[in-house]
Amino acid sequence: MKIALKSKFLQAFGLIQEKLGKENVYLVGGFVRDTLLNRETSDLDIATPLSSEHVFSLFPYGLYFKKFGTVSFKLGDIKVTVATFRKETDYKDHRHPSKVAFVKSLYEDYKRRDFTINSLYVDYNFNVIDPTKHGIKDLTKKKLCLIGNNRRRLKDDPLRILRAYRFSYELGFDFSRKLKHAIRKEKKHISELLPQKIKEEIKKCPASSRKKLVNELSLGPSFEE
């Protein structure tokens, strides 16, 4: 399966390939998902085996977050984020991994991502790579499925519960049976998130669905607009 890019994204993708080497540049995440769904997007997500130090040396005007290996910058009106392949472990605060290790393979990188539909990569030949082997199928079936052990992934980072609802409302997707069960068992951990993070995620939801989200998760009146 191949992907078709609009001209402005094609130019940006080409420029980044020139800088980093085409074999080191993969489109990934929300950009790939939304492009395959024919949805508008202004963000370009890139994954690479190169170190973030090296990426930053080539794009020194970007915002550099060494701990998570990301460099963000703008190319015209396109917001670009380049992230070094990584794996994450030990979510001791129910939000951030205490251990981050940078790796060389996307087949390690994909395991840290949340949903199968957000774990599709595109190489320099515009081939779509589906390391979970379920991403394209779930995109077609309009199904939200978490990668890995569902309950553990939600307990590690309960913000994924709010993200699941947001994607469901935005895309019109249903939860998988496992995800629905895991949310029911682990939604109590939402209380361990900072209220500001919860509010930020609610604001990313379509306005017409925000009150529904607050009610679904029993978040309370303080989170209602």
C-alpha positions in Angstrom: 0.0 0.0 0.0 1.3 3.5 -0.9 0.3 6.9 0.3 -0.2 10.1 -1.7 0.9 13.4 -0.3 -0.3 16.9 -1.1 2.4 19.1 -2.8 3.3 21.2 0.2 3.9 18.1 2.4 5.8 16.4 -0.5 8.1 19.4 -0.6 8.6 19.4 3.2 9.2 15.6 3.2 11.8 16.0 0.4 13.6 18.8 2.3 13.8 16.7 5.4 15.0 13.7 3.4 17.8 15.8 1.9 19.0 16.9 5.3 18.7 13.6 7.2 19.1 11.0 4.3 16.0 9.5 2.8 16.6 6.1 4.4 16.4 7.8 7.8 13.1 9.5 7.4 9.7 8.0 8.1 6.3 9.7 8.2 4.3 8.4 11.2 1.5 8.9 13.6 -1.4 11.3 13.2 -0.2 12.6 9.9 -0.3 9.2 8.3 -3.6 8.3 9.9 -5.3 11.6 8.8 -3.8 11.5 5.3 -5.2 7.9 4.7 -8.6 9.1 6.0 -8.5 12.2 3.7 -8.6 14.5 6.7 -7.0 17.9 6.8 -3.8 18.2 8.8 -1.0 20.8 9.3 1.4 18.8 11.4 4.1 16.5 9.9 5.3 13.8 12.3 8.7 12.2 11.4 10.4 9.3 13.1 14.1 8.6 12.6 16.9 6.3 13.8 19.2 9.3 13.9 20.1 10.9 17.3 18.2 14.1 18.2 21.5 15.9 18.6 22.3 15.2 15.0 18.8 16.3 13.9 19.1 19.5 15.9 22.5 20.3 14.4 20.7 20.3 11.0 17.6 22.2 12.2 19.2 24.5 14.9 16.2 26.8 14.8 13.9 24.1 16.3 12.7 23.4 19.8 14.9 20.6 21.2 13.8 18.2 23.9 16.8 16.0 24.5 15.2 13.6 27.1 12.5 12.5 24.6 14.7 12.9 21.5 12.4 15.3 19.7 13.1 18.4 17.6 10.2 20.6 16.5 10.2 23.4 13.9 8.1 25.0 11.2 8.5 24.8 7.4 6.2 27.5 6.1 2.9 26.8 7.7 3.7 23.2 8.4 4.6 22.2 12.0 7.2 19.4 11.9 8.3 17.2 14.8 11.2 14.8 14.3 11.5 12.1 17.0 14.3 9.6 17.4 13.1 6.0 17.6 12.7 5.1 21.3 11.3 2.7 23.8 9.8 3.7 27.1 9.4 1.9 30.5 8.4 2.4 34.1 5.6 4.9 34.2 5.9 5.7 37.9 3.8 8.9 37.9 1.0 7.5 35.7 2.0 9.9 32.9 5.7 10.0 32.0 8.1 7.2 31.5 11.1 7.2 33.9 13.2 5.3 31.4 13.7 6.3 27.8 16.1 4.3 25.6 16.8 5.3 22.0 16.8 2.5 19.5 17.5 2.0 15.8 14.4 0.1 14.6 10.8 1.2 14.0 9.8 -2.3 15.1 10.9 -1.2 18.6 9.6 2.3 18.3 6.0 1.4 17.5 5.5 -0.5 20.8 5.5 2.8 22.7 2.7 4.3 20.6 -0.9 4.2 21.8 -3.3 3.0 19.1 -2.7 0.8 16.1 -4.1 3.5 13.8 -1.4 5.9 15.1 1.4 3.4 14.5 1.6 3.4 10.7 4.9 4.5 9.1 5.7 5.6 5.6 9.1 5.2 4.0 10.9 7.2 1.3 9.1 5.2 -1.4 5.7 6.1 0.1 5.1 2.6 1.2 2.9 2.3 4.3 4.5 0.0 7.0 2.1 -1.5 9.5 4.3 -3.1 12.2 1.3 -4.1 14.4 -0.3 -5.8 11.3 -3.6 -4.3 12.5 -3.4 -0.6 11.8 -4.7 -0.5 8.3 -7.4 -3.0 9.1 -8.5 -1.0 12.2 -8.5 2.2 10.1 -10.8 0.5 7.6 -13.1 -1.0 10.2 -13.1 2.3 12.2 -11.9 0.6 15.3 -9.8 2.0 18.1 -7.4 -0.7 19.4 -4.5 -0.1 21.9 -1.1 -1.7 21.3 0.0 -4.2 24.0 -1.7 -5.0 27.3 -4.7 -2.7 27.3 -5.1 -2.3 31.1 -1.3 -1.8 31.7 -1.1 0.8 29.0 -4.0 2.8 30.5 -2.7 2.4 34.0 0.8 3.6 32.8 -0.7 6.7 31.3 -4.4 7.4 32.0 -4.4 10.3 29.6 -4.7 7.6 26.9 -8.3 7.1 28.2 -9.2 10.7 27.3 -7.3 10.4 24.0 -9.3 7.3 23.2 -12.6 9.2 23.7 -11.2 12.2 21.7 -10.3 10.0 18.7 -13.6 8.3 18.9 -15.5 11.6 18.8 -13.2 13.1 16.1 -13.1 10.1 13.8 -16.3 8.4 14.5 -14.5 5.2 15.6 -15.7 2.6 18.1 -13.6 1.1 20.9 -12.4 -2.5 20.6 -13.9 -4.9 23.2 -10.5 -5.1 25.0 -10.2 -1.3 25.1 -13.8 -0.8 26.4 -13.1 -3.3 29.2 -9.8 -1.8 30.1 -11.3 1.7 30.3 -14.0 0.5 32.6 -11.4 -1.1 34.9 -8.7 1.6 34.8 -10.6 4.9 34.5 -10.2 5.5 38.3 -6.5 6.5 37.5 -7.7 9.6 35.7 -7.8 11.2 39.2 -4.0 10.9 39.3 -3.6 13.2 36.4 -3.0 16.9 36.8 -6.3 18.8 36.3 -4.6 21.0 33.7 -3.7 18.0 31.5 -7.3 16.8 31.7 -8.6 20.2 30.6 -6.1 20.4 27.8 -7.2 17.0 26.4 -10.9 17.9 26.8 -10.3 21.1 24.8 -8.9 19.1 21.9 -12.2 17.2 21.6 -14.8 18.5 19.2 -16.8 21.2 21.1 -20.0 19.3 20.7 -18.6 16.3 22.5 -16.9 17.8 25.5 -19.8 17.7 27.8 -20.5 14.1 26.8 -16.8 13.2 27.6 -17.1 14.8 31.1 -20.2 12.9 31.8 -18.9 9.6 30.4 -15.9 9.7 32.7 -17.7 11.3 35.7 -15.1 14.1 35.7 -17.3 16.6 37.6 -18.6 20.1 37.0 -15.1 21.7 37.3 -14.2 20.3 33.9 -17.4 21.6 32.2 -17.1 24.8 30.1 
